[in-house]
Amino acid sequence: MTSPEQALALHPRTQFRWYLCGVSAWFASFGIQAVVVTYLVTTVLQLPASWIGIAQAVMNLPAVMLLLVGGAVADHLDNRSVLITLHSLAAIPAVLLASAVAFGWLSLEWVIGYGLAMGTITGFMMPAREAMLARVIVHDGDGAVQRAVTNTLGIQFLSQMVGMAITTFARAFGVAPLLLLQSAAQLFGAVAASNLDPARRSGGAQQHSLADHAMRIVDGIREVGQSRALLPVTIITFAIGILLIGSFMVVLPVIVRAEYGGTVVQFALMSLAFWSGSIIASLSIARLGNIRERGRLIVLSLVIGGIVLMTLSIPTSITVFYSLVFAWGTGAGVMISMARTVVQENAPPGHLARVMSVYQLGFTGGMPIGAFLLGFVVHSVGARASALVPGIGMLLVLGVLLATTELWRIRSPEPQPLAAAAN
């Protein structure tokens, strides 16, 4: 029989498990979306490289514009209710896009409309989910934050891989059923969020003006700018969004279409290669325990990313191509694990969502810029040659940050003695 003390000890772990169920639902859905949308704009609609970049950029704009607002909202509202609402809304665009595919209505306008809707939801989802993570972390010893972050990322990457693997059945069942499955995953996410505890907020004024929300956004930017750890990590994520994620969204799909055929299975395997590298890296970090030299590991992972991108400029067999993408994913898994841990540990209590939204803006803000610019680079010089541009660019940005910031010296916080922690 479980004692009251044991029940209290188990409850946070149960909350964390329900949180991971919601993460799994969102990212399994995202895994399906990433492959299907890339396949639709690249192979089905046969868009030129410049228009692929424009389409990918437009689809990510709402998240860019709304992330900071989403961070301010997440610090004010009950994140459980926010997550339930957003998961439920995210089920609708997938059903509509599935209808367009099934009835032969598909066009660029349908894909962009879908992307705008999902981008809007994502702008509010990311900060709310990160703020909820801080509430469900089980603080059971040194390195608890890093352990929770890496475990969450491991589930995130694994769920994306499951979603991407499911898309390999498109040849047998078609794209529309996959989109309906994506919608069902989002509804499961709403059920998982409903099992989380609502936020316990102190009684006070609940009405906040537009100026109040604007001040929260400004506070988040100011807190990032004043932190020796948060600032370089946020800058580097912005560069990653432009150079690396932009390449993944435009350069790699065009290479697959131009040189290997561009089937939905090839796009799925490309994505699986990347995210399998990420999950292996994330789970390996979780097993290593609390890593002190966070900045040095971030630098190493970015060097790997830059070198791999430059290597992708050389024509290879598709097997070697997948291997290079896997190596790139390994570096990405290390970078994301360490960067999110740094943000979770250095964000002021009560301001995590707004600070995390500034950090996430690095990825989402850079993505449309990178997709737009790299689309024209690919159109001008070809996909293979264009891979040199972001690869060299990433190494240059990294060199500047090493010379001007404390990126290399970012470390985990020293564990507090028990007596000091009690005080």
Secondary structure as the mmCIF struct_conf table of DSSP 4:
data_model
#
loop_
_struct_conf.conf_type_id
_struct_conf.id
_struct_conf.beg_label_comp_id
_struct_conf.beg_label_asym_id
_struct_conf.beg_label_seq_id
_struct_conf.end_label_comp_id
_struct_conf.end_label_asym_id
_struct_conf.end_label_seq_id
HELX_RH_AL_P HELX_RH_AL_P1 PRO A 4 TYR A 39
HELX_RH_PI_P HELX_RH_PI_P1 LEU A 40 VAL A 44
BEND BEND1 LEU A 45 LEU A 45
HELX_RH_AL_P HELX_RH_AL_P2 ALA A 49 ALA A 74
TURN_TY1_P TURN_TY1_P1 ASP A 75 HIS A 76
BEND BEND2 LEU A 77 LEU A 77
HELX_RH_AL_P HELX_RH_AL_P3 ASN A 79 ALA A 102
TURN_TY1_P TURN_TY1_P2 PHE A 103 GLY A 104
HELX_RH_AL_P HELX_RH_AL_P4 LEU A 108 VAL A 136
BEND BEND3 GLY A 141 GLY A 141
TURN_TY1_P TURN_TY1_P3 ASP A 142 GLY A 143
HELX_RH_AL_P HELX_RH_AL_P5 ALA A 144 ILE A 166
HELX_RH_3T_P HELX_RH_3T_P1 THR A 167 PHE A 169
HELX_RH_AL_P HELX_RH_AL_P6 ALA A 170 PHE A 173
HELX_RH_AL_P HELX_RH_AL_P7 VAL A 175 SER A 194
TURN_TY1_P TURN_TY1_P4 ASN A 195 ASN A 195
BEND BEND4 LEU A 196 LEU A 196
HELX_LH_PP_P HELX_LH_PP_P1 ASP A 197 ALA A 199
BEND BEND5 GLY A 203 GLY A 204
HELX_RH_AL_P HELX_RH_AL_P8 LEU A 210 GLY A 225
TURN_TY1_P TURN_TY1_P5 GLN A 226 GLN A 226
TURN_TY1_P TURN_TY1_P6 ARG A 228 ALA A 229
HELX_RH_AL_P HELX_RH_AL_P9 LEU A 230 ILE A 240
HELX_RH_PI_P HELX_RH_PI_P2 GLY A 241 ILE A 245
HELX_RH_AL_P HELX_RH_AL_P10 GLY A 246 GLY A 246
HELX_RH_PI_P HELX_RH_PI_P3 SER A 247 VAL A 251
HELX_RH_AL_P HELX_RH_AL_P11 LEU A 252 ILE A 255
HELX_RH_PI_P HELX_RH_PI_P4 VAL A 256 TYR A 260
HELX_RH_AL_P HELX_RH_AL_P12 VAL A 264 LEU A 288
BEND BEND6 ARG A 292 ARG A 292
HELX_RH_AL_P HELX_RH_AL_P13 ARG A 294 THR A 311
TURN_TY1_P TURN_TY1_P7 LEU A 312 SER A 313
BEND BEND7 ILE A 314 ILE A 314
HELX_RH_AL_P HELX_RH_AL_P14 ILE A 318 ASN A 346
BEND BEND8 ALA A 347 ALA A 347
HELX_LH_PP_P HELX_LH_PP_P2 PRO A 348 PRO A 348
TURN_TY1_P TURN_TY1_P8 PRO A 349 GLY A 350
HELX_RH_AL_P HELX_RH_AL_P15 LEU A 352 VAL A 381
HELX_RH_AL_P HELX_RH_AL_P16 ALA A 383 SER A 386
TURN_TY1_P TURN_TY1_P9 ALA A 387 ALA A 387
HELX_RH_AL_P HELX_RH_AL_P17 LEU A 388 THR A 404
BEND BEND9 THR A 405 GLU A 406
HELX_RH_3T_P HELX_RH_3T_P2 LEU A 407 ARG A 409
HELX_LH_PP_P HELX_LH_PP_P3 SER A 412 PRO A 417
HELX_RH_AL_P HELX_RH_AL_P18 LEU A 418 ALA A 422
#
